[in-house]
């Protein structure tokens, strides 16, 4: 836990200074190198086994799990979907897969479910413990048949910030990690709108901005270069680190 707090605090301080030093080519090269080192070190700490984020008990649940970033989606389509309880929401699965298609909410709920109680750490310095339920992303990807040339999974979202569609991504190690799930419940109830209803990513070994909300699609890709600003996510395109392991 001390290590997690140290990394959160350190990353917050790092981001606070990004605006000025982030303008130089030198800084970009240093960040890219440090990011790769941090990712490999983080995974090496597992000692040859799959590193797992700590899990807790229901006695540890936070009394209120706050929302952050987008607290809703300001579109007529989303408001209509919310009014009907997201009964017709679809999650598209595509890109470099053998079996592209869509999953309904009933399809999502019919898959084997994983429930995990984990701590959410925000880059802003706050944290909360919640119980998340949903199918493992690996099940969806296995059914889709991810092609060998795919290196990343991109997560498409319904929300738009400052004129740009929100998106996120991860590599295959995190995509197939047992704690990476597509959550549709929080604390045993349907996911609240402020927390990303009806579907959100839980990628438990990374900071909160990686946990994309309001999911509409999953896409397997070979490269992130031509997606969004090319850095792998909405916030990453604005200076945040792509790998935000804790």
DRENPA-971152 format. One line per 3 residues: number of its first residue (from 1); their letters; for each residue x, y, z of N, C-alpha, C, O, CB. Coordinates in steps of 0.2 Angstrom, whole numbers, always signed. Each point is the difference from the previous one (the first is absolute). Glycine has a CB too. Example, Ala and Ser with C-alpha at 12.3 -4.5 7.8 and 13.67 -1.06 7.14 Angstrom:
2
1) AS) +66:-28:+39:-4:+6:+0:+4:+6:+0:+5:-1:+3:-14:-5:+3 ~ +7:+11:-10:+4:+6:+1:-4:+5:+3:+3:+6:+1:+3:-9:-11
# end
This chain:
246
1) XXX) +4:-6:+0:-4:+6:+0:+4:+6:+0:-1:+5:-3:-8:-11:+9 ~ +15:+6:-2:+4:+6:+0:+3:+1:-7:+1:+6:-2:+2:-8:+14 ~ -1:-3:-16:+3:+0:-6:-5:+4:-5:+1:+4:-4:+6:-14:+6
4) XXX) -14:+8:-1:-5:+2:-5:-1:+8:+2:+0:+4:-5:-6:-15:+5 ~ +6:+13:+6:-1:+7:+2:+6:+4:-3:-1:+6:-2:-5:-9:+12 ~ +12:+0:-9:+6:+4:-2:+0:+1:-8:+1:+5:-2:+6:-10:+11
7) XXX) -9:+0:-13:-1:+1:-7:-5:+5:-2:+1:+3:-5:+3:-15:+4 ~ -10:+11:+5:-5:+5:-2:+2:+7:+1:-1:+5:-4:-7:-13:+7 ~ +12:+9:+3:+2:+7:+2:+5:+2:-5:+0:+6:-2:-2:-8:+14
10) XXX) +7:-2:-14:+5:+1:-5:-2:+2:-6:+2:+5:-4:+5:-12:+10 ~ -12:+3:-9:-3:+2:-6:-4:+6:+0:+0:+4:-5:-1:-16:+2 ~ -2:+14:+8:-4:+6:+1:+5:+6:-1:-1:+5:-3:-8:-10:+10
13) XXX) +15:+5:-3:+5:+5:-1:+3:+0:-7:+1:+6:-2:+1:-7:+14 ~ -1:-4:-15:+3:-1:-7:-5:+4:-4:+2:+4:-5:+4:-15:+7 ~ -12:+10:-2:-5:+3:-5:-1:+7:+1:-1:+4:-4:-5:-15:+4
16) XXX) +7:+13:+7:-1:+7:+1:+5:+5:-4:-1:+5:-1:-3:-8:+13 ~ +10:+0:-13:+5:+3:-4:+1:-1:-7:+4:+3:-4:+2:-3:+14 ~ -11:-4:-13:+0:-2:-7:-1:+6:-5:+3:+0:-5:-7:-11:+9
19) XXX) +0:+16:-2:-1:+5:-5:+6:+4:-3:+0:+1:-6:-11:+0:+12 ~ +16:+0:-2:+6:+4:-2:+5:-5:-3:+2:+1:-6:-4:+8:+15 ~ +4:-14:-6:+5:-4:-2:-2:-4:-6:+4:-3:-4:+1:+3:+15
22) XXX) -12:-2:-11:-2:-4:-5:+0:+3:-7:-1:-4:-5:-7:+0:+13 ~ +11:+10:-9:+0:+3:-7:+6:-2:-4:+1:+1:-6:-7:+9:+11 ~ +11:-13:-1:+7:-2:-3:+0:-7:-3:-3:-4:+3:+8:+12:+5
25) XXX) -2:-9:-13:+1:-7:-3:+4:-4:+5:-1:-6:+0:+1:+11:-12 ~ +5:-2:+15:+4:-4:+5:-5:-3:+5:+1:-6:+2:+9:+14:-3 ~ -15:-4:+4:-4:-2:+5:-4:-6:-3:-1:-5:+4:+0:+16:+1
28) XXX) -2:-11:-11:-4:-5:-3:+4:-7:+0:-2:-5:+2:-4:+13:-9 ~ +13:-7:+5:+4:-6:+0:+1:-3:+7:+0:-6:+1:+6:+10:-11 ~ -5:+0:+15:+1:-2:+7:-6:-4:+2:+0:-5:+3:+8:+15:-1
31) XXX) -14:-7:-3:-6:-3:+3:-2:-6:-4:-1:-5:+4:-3:+16:-2 ~ +6:-12:-8:-1:-6:-4:+4:-6:+3:-2:-5:+2:-1:+12:-12 ~ +9:-5:+12:+5:-5:+3:-2:-2:+7:+0:-6:+1:+9:+11:-8
34) XXX) -11:+0:+11:-2:-1:+7:-6:-4:+0:-1:-5:+4:+6:+15:+0 ~ -10:-9:-9:-6:-3:+0:+1:-8:-1:-3:-4:+3:-3:+14:-7 ~ +10:-11:-1:+2:-7:-1:+3:-4:+6:-1:-5:+1:+2:+8:-14
37) XXX) +4:+1:+16:+4:-3:+6:-5:-1:+5:+0:-6:+4:+10:+12:-7 ~ -15:-2:+4:-5:+0:+6:-4:-6:-1:-2:-4:+4:+2:+16:-2 ~ -3:-13:-9:-4:-6:-1:+4:-6:+1:-3:-5:+3:-3:+12:-12
40) XXX) +12:-8:+7:+3:-6:+0:+2:-2:+8:+0:-5:+2:+5:+7:-14 ~ -3:+4:+15:+1:-1:+8:-6:-3:+3:+0:-4:+4:+9:+13:-4 ~ -14:-5:-1:-7:-2:+3:-1:-7:-1:-3:-4:+5:-1:+16:-6
43) XXX) +4:-15:-5:-1:-7:-1:+5:-4:+2:-2:-6:+3:-4:+9:-13 ~ +12:-1:+11:+5:-5:+3:-1:-1:+7:+3:-5:+3:+5:+9:-12 ~ -11:+1:+12:-1:-1:+8:-4:-6:+1:-1:-2:+6:+2:+14:-5
46) XXX) -5:-15:-6:-4:-6:+1:+4:-6:+1:-2:-5:+2:-6:+11:-9 ~ +15:-5:+5:+4:-6:+2:-1:-6:-5:+0:-6:+3:+1:+10:+9 ~ -4:-3:-18:-1:-6:-4:-7:-2:+0:-2:-4:-4:+13:+1:+6
49) XXX) -15:+6:+3:-7:-2:+0:-4:+6:-2:+3:+5:-1:-1:-13:+11 ~ -9:+7:-11:-4:+6:-2:-1:+5:+6:-3:-2:+5:-3:-6:-14 ~ +9:+14:+9:-1:+5:+5:-8:+1:+1:-3:+2:-5:+15:+3:+3
52) XXX) -14:-5:+8:-7:+2:+1:-1:+6:+4:+4:+1:+5:-7:-13:-6 ~ -2:+16:+0:-1:+6:+4:-3:-3:+7:-4:-5:-1:+2:+13:-9 ~ +3:-5:+15:-3:-2:+7:-8:+0:-1:-3:+4:-3:+13:+0:+9
55) XXX) -13:-9:-3:-7:+0:+1:-2:+0:+7:+4:-2:+5:-5:-5:-16 ~ -5:+9:+12:-2:+2:+7:-7:-4:+2:-2:-4:-4:+8:+16:+3 ~ -9:-10:+6:-6:-3:+2:-6:+5:+0:+2:+6:+0:+4:-14:+8
58) XXX) -12:+6:-7:-5:+4:+0:+0:+5:+6:-3:+6:-1:-4:-14:-5 ~ +10:+6:+11:+1:+5:+6:+4:+6:-2:+0:+5:+4:-1:-15:+4 ~ +5:+9:-13:+5:+6:-2:-4:+4:-5:+4:+6:-2:+6:-13:+4
61) XXX) -16:+6:-4:-3:+4:-6:+0:+8:+3:-2:+1:+5:-5:-11:-10 ~ +8:+14:+0:-1:+7:+1:-7:+2:+1:-4:-3:-4:+15:+6:-2 ~ -13:+1:+10:-7:+2:+1:-3:+3:-6:-6:+0:-2:+8:+1:+14
64) XXX) +2:+2:-16:-2:+4:-6:+5:-1:-5:+6:+2:+1:-13:+6:+5 ~ +6:-10:-12:+5:+0:-5:-1:+5:-5:-5:+0:-4:+6:-12:+5 ~ +3:+17:-1:-1:+6:-4:+1:-1:-7:+4:-4:-2:-1:+11:+12
67) XXX) -6:-2:-14:+1:+0:-7:+6:+5:-2:+1:+4:+5:-13:-8:-7 ~ +15:+3:-3:+5:+5:-2:+1:+0:-8:-3:-4:-3:+9:+2:+14 ~ -4:+8:-13:+0:+1:-8:-7:+1:-2:-4:+4:+3:+14:-11:-4
70) XXX) -12:+4:-4:-7:+0:-2:-5:-3:+5:+2:-6:+2:+2:+6:-14 ~ -9:+4:+14:-5:-3:+5:-6:-2:-4:-4:-3:+3:+9:+10:+6 ~ -6:-6:-15:-5:-2:-4:+2:+1:-8:+6:+2:-1:-15:+0:+10
73) XXX) +5:-4:-13:+1:+1:-7:-5:+5:-3:-6:-2:+0:+12:-10:-2 ~ -4:+17:+0:-5:+6:-2:-2:-1:-8:+2:+4:-4:+3:+4:+13 ~ -8:-14:-10:-3:+0:-7:-7:-3:+1:-2:-3:+5:+13:+1:-10
76) XXX) -15:+3:+0:-7:-2:+0:+0:-8:+0:-4:-3:+3:+0:+13:-9 ~ +9:-13:+2:+0:-7:+0:+1:-3:+6:-3:-5:+2:+7:+6:-13 ~ +1:+2:+15:+1:-3:+7:-6:+1:+5:-1:-5:+3:+14:+7:-5
79) XXX) -16:+4:+1:-5:+1:+5:-6:-5:-2:-4:-2:+5:+7:+14:-4 ~ -4:-13:-7:-5:-5:-2:+1:-7:+3:-4:-4:+2:+2:+11:-13 ~ +9:-9:+10:+2:-7:+2:-1:+0:+8:-2:-5:+3:+10:+4:-13
82) XXX) -6:+6:+14:-1:+0:+7:-7:+0:+2:-2:-4:+4:+12:+11:-3 ~ -15:-4:-5:-7:+0:+2:-3:-7:-1:-5:-2:+3:+4:+14:-7 ~ +4:-16:-1:-2:-7:+0:+4:-5:+3:+0:-6:-1:-5:+9:-10
85) XXX) +9:-1:+16:+4:-4:+4:+5:-4:-4:+2:-5:+2:-12:+4:+5 ~ +13:+4:-12:+5:-2:-4:-2:-7:-3:+5:-4:-2:+3:+10:+9 ~ -14:-8:-8:-2:-6:-3:+3:-2:-6:+1:-5:-2:-12:+6:+8
88) XXX) +12:+5:-10:+2:-2:-7:+7:+3:-2:+2:+0:-5:-14:+1:+2 ~ +16:-1:+9:+7:+2:-1:+4:-5:-3:-2:-6:+1:+1:+13:+9 ~ +5:-6:-14:+5:-4:-4:+7:+1:+1:+2:+6:+0:-11:-8:-8
91) XXX) +13:-3:+9:+7:+0:+0:+3:-3:-6:-1:-6:-1:+1:+6:+14 ~ +3:+4:-18:+3:-2:-6:+6:-3:+2:+4:+2:+4:-10:+6:-11 ~ +8:-14:+3:+7:-3:+1:+2:-1:-7:-3:-3:-5:+0:-3:+15
94) XXX) +9:+9:-12:+2:+0:-7:+8:+1:+0:+3:-1:+4:-14:+6:-8 ~ +13:-2:-2:+7:+0:-1:+3:-6:-3:-3:-4:-4:+4:+13:+13 ~ +5:-11:-6:+3:-6:-3:-2:-6:+4:+3:-3:+4:+7:+10:-6
97) XXX) -16:-9:+1:-3:-6:+3:-3:-4:-6:-2:+3:-5:+0:+3:+16 ~ +1:-12:-10:-3:-5:-4:-8:+1:+0:-3:-2:-6:+13:-6:+7 ~ -13:+9:+4:-7:+0:+1:-2:+7:+3:-3:+0:+6:+3:-12:-4
100) XXX) +0:+17:-6:-3:+7:+2:-8:-1:+1:-3:-4:-3:+12:+10:-3 ~ -11:-2:+11:-7:+0:+1:-2:+5:+6:+4:+5:+1:-5:-17:-5 ~ -5:+11:+7:-2:+4:+5:-3:-4:+6:-3:-5:-1:+0:+14:-7
103) XXX) +4:-6:+14:-3:-4:+6:-5:+5:+3:+1:+6:+1:+10:-12:+1 ~ -17:+3:-1:-5:+3:+4:+1:+0:+7:+5:-4:+2:-13:+2:-11 ~ +5:+6:+13:+0:-1:+7:-1:-7:+3:+3:-2:+5:-6:+15:-4
106) XXX) -2:-16:-4:-2:-7:+2:+6:-4:-2:+1:-5:+4:-14:+7:-6 ~ +16:-1:-4:+6:-4:-1:+5:+1:+5:+3:-5:+2:-5:+6:-14 ~ +3:+5:+14:+6:+1:+5:-2:-3:+7:+4:-3:+3:-2:+14:-9
109) XXX) -8:-11:+8:-2:-3:+6:+0:-7:+0:+0:-4:+5:-7:+14:-3 ~ +6:-13:-8:+0:-8:-1:+7:-3:+0:+0:-6:+1:-11:+8:-8 ~ +16:+2:+6:+7:-3:+1:+1:-1:+7:-3:+2:+4:+7:+4:-14
112) XXX) +1:-11:+11:+3:-1:+7:+2:+7:+3:+3:+4:-4:+0:-16:+1 ~ -5:+13:+9:+2:+6:+3:+5:+0:+5:+1:-5:+4:-13:+8:-5 ~ +16:+2:+2:+5:+1:+5:-2:+6:+5:-1:+5:-3:+10:-10:-5
115) XXX) -9:+4:+14:-1:+5:+5:+6:+1:+4:+3:-5:+2:-15:+2:-1 ~ +15:+9:-1:+6:+2:+4:-1:+7:+3:-3:+4:-2:+10:-11:-6 ~ -4:+7:+14:+0:+6:+4:+7:+3:+0:+4:-3:+3:-14:-2:+5
118) XXX) +10:+11:-11:+7:+2:-1:+0:+8:+2:-5:+3:+1:+7:-12:-10 ~ +4:+11:+9:+1:+8:+2:+1:+3:-7:+4:-1:-4:+0:-1:+16 ~ -8:+8:-13:+1:+4:-6:+4:+6:+3:-2:+4:+4:-9:-8:-9
121) XXX) +17:+5:+1:+4:+6:+2:+0:+5:-6:+1:-2:-5:+6:-6:+12 ~ -9:+14:-5:+0:+5:-5:+6:+4:+0:+3:+1:+5:-15:+0:-3 ~ +14:+2:-8:+6:+4:+0:+0:+6:+4:+5:+3:+1:-3:-8:-13
124) XXX) -9:+7:+13:-1:+6:+4:+2:-1:+8:+0:+5:+3:-9:-1:-12 ~ +10:-10:+11:+2:-1:+7:-5:-4:+4:+1:-1:+6:+6:+11:-7 ~ -14:-11:-1:-5:-3:+4:+0:-7:-2:+2:-2:-6:-9:+13:+7
127) XXX) +4:-15:+3:-1:-7:-1:-7:-3:+3:-2:+4:+4:+15:-6:-5 ~ -15:-3:-2:-6:-3:+3:+0:-8:-2:+3:-2:-4:-10:+13:+3 ~ +3:-14:+6:+0:-8:-1:-7:-2:-2:-5:+2:+3:+14:-3:+5
130) XXX) -10:-2:-14:-6:-2:-2:+0:-8:-2:+5:-3:-2:-7:+15:-2 ~ -4:-15:+3:-1:-6:-2:-3:+0:-7:-5:+2:-2:+3:-6:+14 ~ +6:+1:-17:-1:+0:-7:-2:-7:-2:+3:-5:+2:+4:+15:-4
133) XXX) -12:-10:-3:-2:-6:-3:-1:+0:-7:-3:+5:-3:-3:-8:+13 ~ +9:-2:-14:-1:+0:-7:+4:-5:-3:+4:-4:+4:-6:+16:-4 ~ +2:-14:-6:+4:-5:-3:+7:+2:-1:+1:+6:-1:-11:-10:-5
136) XXX) +15:-1:+6:+6:+2:-2:+1:+2:-7:-3:-3:-4:+7:-5:+13 ~ +0:+13:-10:+1:+2:-7:+3:-6:-4:-2:+0:-6:+4:+12:+9 ~ +2:-16:+0:+3:-5:-4:-5:-5:-3:+1:-3:-5:+8:+4:+13
139) XXX) -15:-2:-5:-5:-4:-2:-3:+3:-7:-1:-4:-5:-2:+0:+17 ~ +2:+10:-12:-3:+3:-6:+5:+0:-6:-1:-1:-5:-5:+9:+13 ~ +13:-7:-6:+5:+0:-5:+1:-7:-3:+1:-1:-6:+4:+11:+12
142) XXX) -5:-15:-1:+0:-7:-3:-5:-2:-5:+1:-3:-5:+4:+0:+16 ~ -11:+5:-9:-6:-1:-4:+1:+4:-7:-3:-3:-5:-5:+1:+15 ~ +10:+8:-10:+1:+3:-6:+6:-2:-4:+0:+1:-6:-4:+9:+12
145) XXX) +9:-14:-3:+5:-2:-4:+5:+5:-2:+1:+2:-6:-8:-11:+2 ~ +11:+12:+9:+5:+5:-2:+5:-3:-4:+3:-5:+1:-5:+11:+10 ~ +4:-2:-16:+5:-2:-5:+7:+1:+2:+1:+5:+4:-9:-3:-13
148) XXX) +13:-6:+7:+7:+1:+2:+3:+7:+0:+4:+2:+4:-3:-14:-7 ~ -3:+15:-2:+3:+7:-1:-3:+5:+4:+3:+6:+0:-1:-9:-11 ~ -7:+2:+15:-2:+5:+5:+4:+1:+6:+2:-5:+3:-14:+2:-7
151) XXX) +14:+9:+6:+4:+1:+5:-3:+4:+6:+2:+0:+5:+7:+0:-13 ~ -15:+3:+6:-3:+4:+5:-8:-1:+0:-2:-2:-6:+12:+11:+5 ~ -13:-7:+6:-8:+0:+0:-1:+8:+1:+2:+3:+5:-4:-16:-1
154) XXX) -3:+15:-8:-2:+7:+1:-7:+0:+2:-4:-4:-2:+11:+8:-7 ~ -9:+0:+14:-6:+1:+3:-4:+6:-2:+3:+6:+1:+1:-13:+9 ~ -9:+6:-14:-4:+6:-2:-6:+2:+5:-3:-5:+3:+6:+2:-15
157) XXX) -4:+9:+13:-5:+3:+5:-5:+4:-3:+1:+3:-5:+8:-4:+14 ~ -14:+2:-6:-6:+5:-2:+1:+7:+2:-2:+4:-3:-5:-14:+4 ~ +12:+11:+4:+1:+7:+2:+5:+4:-4:+4:-3:-3:-7:-1:+14
160) XXX) +2:+11:-11:+4:+4:-4:+2:+6:+4:-4:+3:+4:-2:-6:-15 ~ +12:+4:+12:+3:+5:+4:+3:+5:-5:+5:-1:-3:-3:-6:+13 ~ -4:+14:-9:+3:+5:-4:+1:-1:-7:+5:+2:-3:+1:+1:+13
163) XXX) -11:-6:-13:+0:-2:-7:+3:-6:-2:+1:-1:-6:-1:+13:+5 ~ +3:-16:+5:+3:-6:-2:-3:-6:+4:-2:+0:+6:+13:+6:-8 ~ -12:-11:-2:-3:-6:+3:+5:-4:+4:+6:+0:-1:-13:-1:-9
166) XXX) +4:-1:+16:+5:-3:+5:+1:-7:-3:-4:-4:-2:-1:+10:+12 ~ +12:-8:-9:+2:-7:-1:+5:-2:+4:+4:+4:+3:-8:-3:-15 ~ +6:-7:+13:+5:-3:+4:+3:-6:-4:-3:-2:-5:-2:+6:+16
169) XXX) +11:-7:-8:+3:-6:-3:+4:-3:+5:+2:+3:+5:-2:+2:-17 ~ +2:-11:+10:+4:-4:+4:+4:-5:-4:-2:-2:-6:-5:+3:+16 ~ +12:-4:-8:+3:-5:-4:-3:-7:+2:-4:-1:+4:+15:+7:-4
172) XXX) -8:-11:-3:-3:-7:+0:+1:-3:+7:-5:-4:+3:+6:+2:-15 ~ +4:+4:+16:+1:-3:+6:-6:+2:+5:-2:-4:+4:+15:+4:-6 ~ -14:+7:+2:-6:+2:+4:-7:-2:-3:-4:-1:+4:+12:+11:+0
175) XXX) -8:-10:-10:-7:-2:-3:-2:-7:+2:-6:-2:+2:+8:+9:-12 ~ +3:-12:+11:-1:-7:+2:+1:-1:+7:+0:-6:+3:+3:+3:-14 ~ -2:+8:+15:+1:-1:+7:-6:-2:+4:-5:+3:-2:+14:+6:+2
178) XXX) -9:-13:+5:-6:-3:+2:-5:+6:+4:-6:-1:+1:+12:-10:+0 ~ -2:+16:+1:-4:+5:+4:-3:+6:-5:-3:+5:+2:+10:-8:+8 ~ -5:+2:-17:-3:+5:-4:-7:-2:-3:+0:-5:-3:+12:+8:+0
181) XXX) -17:+1:+5:-7:-2:-1:-4:+6:-3:+3:+5:+0:-2:-14:+10 ~ -6:+7:-13:-5:+5:-3:-6:+0:+5:-4:-4:+0:+7:+2:-12 ~ -2:+7:+17:-5:+0:+6:-7:+3:-2:+0:+5:-4:+10:-4:+11
184) XXX) -15:-4:-5:-7:+3:-1:-3:+0:+7:-6:+3:+0:+5:-8:-11 ~ +4:+3:+17:-2:+1:+6:+5:+3:+5:+6:-1:-1:-14:-8:-1 ~ +6:+14:+6:+4:+2:+6:-4:-1:+6:-6:+2:+1:+11:+7:-8
187) XXX) -1:-12:+12:-3:-2:+6:-7:-4:+0:-5:+1:+4:+11:+9:+1 ~ -6:-14:-10:-6:-5:-1:-6:+4:-3:-5:-4:+0:+9:-2:+10 ~ -3:+12:-13:-6:+3:-3:+2:+2:-7:+6:+1:-1:-10:+3:+12
190) XXX) +0:-3:-16:+2:+3:-6:+4:+6:+0:-1:+4:+5:-10:-9:-9 ~ +16:+5:+0:+5:+6:+0:-4:+7:+0:-4:+1:-5:+13:-9:-1 ~ -7:+12:+11:-3:+7:-1:+2:+4:-6:+6:-1:-2:-7:+1:+15
193) XXX) -3:+5:-15:+2:+4:-5:+7:+3:+1:+4:+1:-4:-16:+1:+1 ~ +13:+1:+9:+6:+4:+2:+6:-5:-1:+6:+3:-1:-13:+5:+9 ~ +6:-14:-7:+6:-5:+0:+0:-4:-7:+4:-4:+0:-5:+3:+12
196) XXX) -2:+4:-17:+1:-3:-7:-5:-4:-3:+1:-4:-4:+10:+5:+7 ~ -18:-1:+0:-5:-5:-2:-1:+1:-8:+1:+5:-3:-6:-4:+14 ~ +4:-7:-14:-1:-7:+3:+6:-4:+1:+0:-5:+3:-12:+6:-8
199) XXX) +17:+1:+1:+6:-4:+0:+6:+4:+1:+1:+5:-3:-6:-13:-4 ~ +10:+5:+11:+7:+4:+1:+5:-5:+0:-1:-6:+2:-4:+15:+4 ~ +11:-7:-8:+6:-5:+1:+3:+1:+7:+0:+5:+3:+2:-3:-15
202) XXX) -1:-8:+15:+4:+0:+6:+7:-4:-2:+0:-6:-1:-11:+6:+9 ~ +16:+4:-7:+7:-2:-2:+4:+1:+6:+4:+5:+1:-5:-2:-13 ~ +0:-7:+17:+2:+1:+7:+7:+2:+2:+1:+2:+5:-10:-10:-3
205) XXX) +14:+6:-6:+7:+2:+1:+2:+7:-2:+6:+1:+0:-4:-13:+0 ~ -7:+16:-2:+2:+6:-3:-5:+6:+3:-5:-2:+3:+9:-3:-13 ~ -1:+11:+10:-4:+6:+3:-7:+1:-4:-1:-3:-5:+13:+8:+8
208) XXX) -16:-1:+1:-7:+0:-2:-1:+3:-7:-5:-2:-3:+3:+4:+15 ~ +6:+2:-15:-2:+3:-6:+1:-5:-6:-3:+1:-5:+7:+10:+9 ~ -1:-17:-2:+0:-6:-5:-7:-4:+0:-1:-4:-5:+14:+4:+7
211) XXX) -17:+1:+3:-6:-4:+1:-6:+4:-4:-4:+3:+3:+8:-8:+8 ~ -4:+4:-18:-4:+3:-4:-8:-1:+2:-1:-6:+1:+10:+5:-10 ~ -13:+6:+8:-7:-1:+2:-4:+1:-7:+2:+1:-5:+0:+4:+17
214) XXX) -9:-7:-11:-5:+1:-5:+3:-4:-6:-1:+3:-6:-3:+8:+10 ~ +6:-17:-4:+3:-4:-5:-5:-1:-6:-6:-2:+2:+14:-3:+6 ~ -6:+6:-14:-4:-2:-6:+4:-5:-4:-3:-3:-4:-3:+15:+5
217) XXX) +12:-12:+0:+4:-5:-5:+7:-2:+2:+3:+4:+5:-9:+2:-14 ~ +8:-12:+7:+6:-3:+1:+3:-1:-6:-3:-3:-5:+0:-2:+16 ~ +10:+7:-13:+3:-1:-6:+7:-2:+1:+4:+3:+3:-11:+6:-8
220) XXX) +8:-15:+1:+7:-2:+0:+4:+3:-5:-2:+0:-6:-2:-11:+11 ~ +10:+14:-4:+4:+3:-5:+7:-1:+1:+3:-3:+5:-11:+12:-5 ~ +12:-8:-6:+7:-2:+0:+4:+6:+3:+5:-1:+3:-7:-6:-13
223) XXX) -1:+13:+9:+4:+6:+2:-5:+6:+2:-6:+0:-2:+15:-3:-6 ~ -7:+7:+13:-4:+5:+2:+1:+7:-3:-3:+5:+1:+3:-11:+10 ~ +5:+6:-16:+2:+6:-3:-5:+4:-3:+0:+6:+0:+11:-11:-2
226) XXX) -16:+2:-1:-5:+4:-4:-7:+0:+3:-5:+2:-3:+11:-6:-7 ~ -6:+3:+17:-6:+0:+4:+1:+6:+4:+4:+1:+4:-6:-13:-4 ~ -4:+17:+0:+1:+6:+4:+6:+4:-1:+1:+1:-6:-8:-7:+15
229) XXX) +10:+8:-4:+6:+4:-1:+7:-5:-1:+5:+3:+0:-11:+7:+6 ~ +5:-16:-6:+5:-5:-1:+4:-2:+7:+5:-4:-1:-4:+9:-10 ~ -3:-3:+16:+3:-2:+7:-3:-5:+4:+2:-2:+5:+2:+13:-5
232) XXX) -10:-13:-3:-3:-6:+4:-6:+1:+4:-3:-4:+3:+13:-1:-4 ~ -12:+12:+2:-6:+1:+4:-1:+8:+0:+4:+4:-2:-2:-14:+9 ~ -8:+12:-5:-2:+7:+0:+5:+4:+5:+2:+5:-3:-14:-8:+1
235) XXX) +13:+0:+8:+4:+4:+4:+8:-1:-2:+4:+5:+1:-12:-6:+8 ~ +9:-4:-12:+7:-1:-2:+2:+5:-6:+5:+2:+0:-6:-14:+4 ~ -4:+13:-8:+1:+5:-5:+1:+7:+2:+2:+4:-3:-9:-11:-4
238) XXX) +6:+8:+14:+1:+6:+3:+5:+0:+5:+0:+5:+5:-12:-3:-7 ~ +17:-7:+2:+6:+0:+4:+0:-5:+5:+5:-1:+3:-5:+13:-5 ~ -5:-16:+4:+0:-5:+5:+4:-6:-3:+0:-1:-6:-11:+5:+11
241) XXX) +13:-8:+0:+4:-6:-2:-5:-5:-3:-5:-1:+3:+14:+4:+5 ~ -7:-7:-13:-4:-5:-3:+0:-6:+5:-6:-3:+2:+8:+6:-13 ~ +3:-5:+14:+0:-6:+5:+0:+4:+7:+5:+3:+2:+1:-11:-10
244) XXX) -11:+7:+12:-1:+3:+6:-1:-5:+6:-4:+0:+4:-2:+9:-10 ~ +11:-14:+6:+0:-5:+5:+1:+2:+7:+3:+5:+1:+1:-12:-10 ~ -8:+4:+14:+1:+1:+7:+1:-6:+3:+1:+0:+7:-8:+10:-8
# end
